[in-house]
């Protein structure tokens, strides 16, 4: 490069710098104008008249979490035989109603859709409720995987407390195992996964209530008896037809129910469900108190 060319290049440097700065300033100015004319805002939504996530949009769920609804309830039911007088989805109907009530009582909880497919026994040879057509069971490892996937999804969304509430006995061990695993994995992250065992383990107070009403162990029974039938009468009466029991012959194949379900009533059911709901609320509130103390 000659001395003349070098001098010209040196003269051009300030002009180039000014041009670059002018371009940057124009870009910044244009961005500010766009921000004023078209402000960017995060989508928000008011709280809907439901706590059921399935009936909400994703924006409503996010907005609810931002407003402090950081408890997620995961109800588990079951599709199984309940004698000749009750529909297969007894557990689903009951746990849907009870968890909605629990969420409203807590005031900061949303409810995930009911998990209908739960362990119901072996397939070949069939055992338990799998002896009866209509029962739909899944292997316990599959159920565990579903619960874990739901919990991880809820954590990703921003929930801080996840409550497994199962209306079926065969779901309890898996719920406890998943809760223990995730609590260990998420330790120190402000997360609590709770197996609400107290909801299900209320047989003694429920039986005590029925005995005060004049029922006996023989009339109360176990599966699909007075307790189960009364609970369904309280939440979904169209799922019960006691007249079908009268049509069952004296000597017949197993019916799948025990005790005397004809003693069942919606009044019994409301009282029995109240026992379950209150037991769950006590356990969840105790866990929340412990969680707050540790934070």
C-alpha positions as CSV (number, residue, x, y, z in Angstrom):
1,X,0.0,0.0,0.0
2,X,1.4,3.4,-1.0
3,X,1.6,6.4,1.4
4,X,-1.3,8.0,-0.4
5,X,-3.5,4.9,-0.1
6,X,-2.6,4.5,3.6
7,X,-3.6,8.2,4.2
8,X,-7.0,7.6,2.5
9,X,-7.7,4.5,4.6
10,X,-6.8,6.4,7.7
11,X,-9.2,9.2,6.8
12,X,-12.0,6.6,6.2
13,X,-11.8,5.0,9.6
14,X,-13.7,7.7,11.5
15,X,-16.4,7.7,8.8
16,X,-16.7,3.9,9.1
17,X,-17.0,4.1,12.9
18,X,-19.6,6.9,12.6
19,X,-21.6,4.8,10.1
20,X,-21.5,1.7,12.4
21,X,-22.6,3.7,15.4
22,X,-25.4,5.4,13.4
23,X,-26.6,2.0,12.3
24,X,-26.6,0.7,15.9
25,X,-28.5,3.8,17.1
26,X,-31.1,3.4,14.4
27,X,-31.6,-0.3,15.3
28,X,-32.0,0.6,19.0
29,X,-34.4,3.4,18.2
30,X,-36.5,1.2,16.0
31,X,-36.6,-1.5,18.7
32,X,-37.9,1.1,21.2
33,X,-40.6,2.3,18.9
34,X,-41.7,-1.3,18.2
35,X,-41.8,-2.0,22.0
36,X,-44.0,1.0,22.6
37,X,-46.2,0.3,19.6
38,X,-46.4,-3.5,20.1
39,X,-45.6,-4.3,23.8
40,X,-44.7,-7.9,24.5
41,X,-46.8,-9.5,27.3
42,X,-47.1,-12.9,28.9
43,X,-50.4,-14.7,28.4
44,X,-52.5,-14.7,31.6
45,X,-56.0,-15.9,32.5
46,X,-58.3,-15.5,35.5
47,X,-59.1,-18.5,37.7
48,X,-61.8,-20.6,36.1
49,X,-64.7,-22.0,38.0
50,X,-63.1,-25.4,38.3
51,X,-60.1,-27.1,40.0
52,X,-60.0,-29.8,37.4
53,X,-56.9,-29.4,35.1
54,X,-58.6,-31.4,32.3
55,X,-61.2,-28.6,32.0
56,X,-58.6,-25.8,32.0
57,X,-56.3,-24.4,29.3
58,X,-52.6,-24.4,29.7
59,X,-52.6,-20.7,30.3
60,X,-55.1,-21.1,33.1
61,X,-53.0,-23.7,34.7
62,X,-49.9,-21.6,34.5
63,X,-51.7,-18.5,35.8
64,X,-53.1,-20.6,38.7
65,X,-49.6,-21.8,39.7
66,X,-48.4,-18.1,39.6
67,X,-51.3,-17.3,42.0
68,X,-50.1,-19.9,44.5
69,X,-52.0,-23.0,43.3
70,X,-48.8,-25.1,43.7
71,X,-50.5,-28.3,45.0
72,X,-51.4,-31.0,42.5
73,X,-53.7,-33.9,43.4
74,X,-53.3,-37.1,41.4
75,X,-56.4,-39.3,41.9
76,X,-56.2,-43.0,41.1
77,X,-59.4,-45.1,40.8
78,X,-59.8,-48.4,39.0
79,X,-62.1,-50.2,36.6
80,X,-63.2,-53.4,38.3
81,X,-66.1,-55.5,39.1
82,X,-68.3,-54.3,41.9
83,X,-70.9,-57.0,42.1
84,X,-74.0,-57.2,39.9
85,X,-75.5,-54.0,41.3
86,X,-72.7,-51.4,40.7
87,X,-70.9,-50.0,37.7
88,X,-67.2,-50.8,37.0
89,X,-66.0,-47.2,37.5
90,X,-67.1,-47.0,41.1
91,X,-63.6,-46.0,42.3
92,X,-63.3,-43.4,39.6
93,X,-66.6,-41.7,40.4
94,X,-65.8,-41.7,44.1
95,X,-62.2,-40.4,44.0
96,X,-63.2,-37.7,41.4
97,X,-65.7,-36.2,43.8
98,X,-63.5,-36.6,46.9
99,X,-60.4,-35.0,45.4
100,X,-62.4,-32.1,44.0
101,X,-63.7,-31.5,47.5
102,X,-60.2,-31.8,49.0
103,X,-58.8,-29.3,46.5
104,X,-61.5,-26.8,47.3
105,X,-60.9,-27.2,51.0
106,X,-57.2,-26.7,50.6
107,X,-57.7,-23.6,48.5
108,X,-54.4,-23.8,46.6
109,X,-54.7,-27.1,44.7
110,X,-55.6,-28.4,41.3
111,X,-56.7,-31.9,40.4
112,X,-55.2,-34.0,37.6
113,X,-57.5,-36.4,35.6
114,X,-58.3,-39.7,37.4
115,X,-55.8,-42.5,36.6
116,X,-58.3,-45.3,35.9
117,X,-56.0,-48.2,35.1
118,X,-54.4,-49.7,38.2
119,X,-53.1,-53.1,39.3
120,X,-56.1,-55.6,39.7
121,X,-54.4,-59.0,40.1
122,X,-52.8,-61.6,37.9
123,X,-53.9,-62.5,34.4
124,X,-53.1,-66.2,33.9
125,X,-54.4,-67.7,36.0
126,X,-56.7,-64.7,36.9
127,X,-56.9,-63.7,40.5
128,X,-58.9,-61.2,42.5
129,X,-61.1,-58.9,40.5
130,X,-59.5,-60.2,37.3
131,X,-61.8,-63.3,37.7
132,X,-64.7,-61.1,36.5
133,X,-65.2,-59.8,33.0
134,X,-64.9,-56.0,32.6
135,X,-62.1,-55.6,35.1
136,X,-59.2,-53.8,33.5
137,X,-55.9,-54.2,35.3
138,X,-52.3,-53.2,34.4
139,X,-49.0,-54.6,35.7
140,X,-47.7,-52.8,38.8
141,X,-44.5,-51.6,36.9
142,X,-46.7,-50.0,34.3
143,X,-48.7,-48.2,36.9
144,X,-45.5,-47.0,38.7
145,X,-44.2,-45.6,35.4
146,X,-47.4,-43.7,34.8
147,X,-47.4,-42.2,38.2
148,X,-43.8,-41.2,37.9
149,X,-44.4,-39.6,34.5
150,X,-47.3,-37.6,35.8
151,X,-45.3,-36.4,38.8
152,X,-42.4,-35.3,36.6
153,X,-44.8,-33.5,34.3
154,X,-46.3,-31.6,37.3
155,X,-42.9,-30.7,38.7
156,X,-41.9,-29.3,35.2
157,X,-45.1,-27.2,35.2
158,X,-44.1,-25.6,38.5
159,X,-46.1,-27.5,41.1
160,X,-44.4,-27.9,44.5
161,X,-46.5,-30.5,46.2
162,X,-47.9,-33.6,44.5
163,X,-50.4,-35.8,46.3
164,X,-51.3,-39.3,45.2
165,X,-54.8,-40.2,46.4
166,X,-56.0,-43.7,45.6
167,X,-59.4,-45.1,46.2
168,X,-58.3,-48.7,45.4
169,X,-56.3,-51.0,47.7
170,X,-54.1,-52.3,44.9
171,X,-52.7,-48.9,44.2
172,X,-51.4,-48.1,47.6
173,X,-48.0,-49.8,47.5
174,X,-47.0,-48.3,44.1
175,X,-48.0,-44.8,45.2
176,X,-45.9,-45.1,48.3
177,X,-42.9,-46.4,46.3
178,X,-43.1,-43.6,43.7
179,X,-43.4,-40.9,46.4
180,X,-40.4,-42.3,48.3
181,X,-38.3,-42.5,45.1
182,X,-39.0,-38.9,43.9
183,X,-38.7,-37.4,47.4
184,X,-35.2,-38.9,47.5
185,X,-34.3,-37.7,44.0
186,X,-35.7,-34.2,44.5
187,X,-34.4,-33.6,48.0
188,X,-33.4,-30.0,48.5
189,X,-35.5,-28.7,45.6
190,X,-38.5,-27.6,47.6
191,X,-40.6,-30.5,46.3
192,X,-42.9,-32.8,48.3
193,X,-44.5,-36.0,46.8
194,X,-47.1,-37.3,49.2
195,X,-48.7,-40.7,49.2
196,X,-52.0,-39.8,51.0
197,X,-52.3,-43.2,52.7
198,X,-54.7,-41.8,55.4
199,X,-57.4,-41.3,52.8
200,X,-57.6,-45.1,52.2
201,X,-56.8,-46.4,55.6
202,X,-60.0,-45.3,57.3
203,X,-61.8,-48.7,57.4
204,X,-61.9,-48.7,61.3
205,X,-63.6,-45.4,61.7
206,X,-66.0,-46.1,58.8
207,X,-66.9,-49.5,60.3
208,X,-67.3,-47.8,63.7
209,X,-69.7,-45.3,62.2
210,X,-71.8,-48.1,60.5
211,X,-71.9,-50.1,63.7
212,X,-73.3,-47.1,65.6
213,X,-76.1,-47.2,62.9
214,X,-76.9,-50.8,63.7
215,X,-74.9,-52.5,61.0
216,X,-72.9,-55.7,61.8
217,X,-69.7,-57.2,60.2
218,X,-72.0,-59.6,58.4
219,X,-74.1,-56.9,56.8
220,X,-71.2,-54.5,56.2
221,X,-69.1,-57.0,54.3
222,X,-65.9,-56.3,52.4
223,X,-65.8,-55.6,48.7
224,X,-68.8,-54.0,47.0
225,X,-70.7,-54.1,50.3
226,X,-72.4,-51.5,52.4
227,X,-69.5,-49.1,52.4
228,X,-68.7,-49.1,48.7
229,X,-72.3,-49.1,47.7
230,X,-73.2,-46.2,50.0
231,X,-70.2,-44.1,48.7
232,X,-71.3,-44.5,45.1
233,X,-75.0,-43.8,46.0
234,X,-73.7,-40.5,47.5
235,X,-71.7,-39.4,44.4
236,X,-73.2,-41.2,41.4
237,X,-76.6,-42.9,42.3
238,X,-77.3,-43.8,38.7
239,X,-74.4,-46.2,39.0
240,X,-76.2,-48.4,41.6
241,X,-79.2,-50.7,41.0
242,X,-80.0,-52.6,44.1
243,X,-82.9,-54.3,42.5
244,X,-80.4,-56.5,40.6
245,X,-79.4,-58.1,43.9
246,X,-82.9,-59.3,44.5
247,X,-82.8,-61.1,41.1
248,X,-79.7,-63.1,42.0
249,X,-80.7,-66.7,42.8
250,X,-80.0,-68.2,46.2
251,X,-77.5,-70.7,44.8
252,X,-75.6,-68.9,42.1
253,X,-72.0,-68.2,40.9
254,X,-70.0,-65.8,42.9
255,X,-71.4,-62.2,42.7
256,X,-68.2,-60.3,43.5
257,X,-69.8,-58.5,46.5
258,X,-70.1,-59.4,50.1
259,X,-72.2,-58.4,53.1
260,X,-75.7,-57.0,52.4
261,X,-75.4,-54.0,50.0
262,X,-79.2,-53.5,50.2
263,X,-78.5,-51.8,53.6
264,X,-76.5,-49.1,51.8
265,X,-77.8,-45.5,51.6
266,X,-76.7,-42.1,50.3
267,X,-76.8,-40.9,53.9
268,X,-74.3,-43.5,54.9
269,X,-72.2,-42.7,51.9
270,X,-71.9,-39.0,52.6
271,X,-70.8,-39.7,56.2
272,X,-68.3,-42.3,55.0
273,X,-66.8,-40.0,52.4
274,X,-66.5,-37.2,55.0
275,X,-64.3,-39.5,57.0
276,X,-62.0,-40.1,54.0
277,X,-61.9,-36.5,53.0
278,X,-61.0,-35.2,56.5
279,X,-58.3,-37.9,56.9
280,X,-56.7,-36.8,53.7
281,X,-56.9,-33.1,54.6
282,X,-55.2,-33.7,57.9
283,X,-52.3,-35.6,56.3
284,X,-51.8,-33.0,53.5
285,X,-52.0,-30.0,55.8
286,X,-49.5,-31.6,58.2
287,X,-47.1,-32.2,55.2
288,X,-47.6,-28.6,54.1
289,X,-46.8,-27.3,57.6
290,X,-43.6,-29.5,57.6
291,X,-42.6,-28.3,54.2
292,X,-43.1,-24.6,55.2
293,X,-41.0,-25.1,58.3
294,X,-38.1,-26.6,56.3
295,X,-38.0,-23.8,53.7
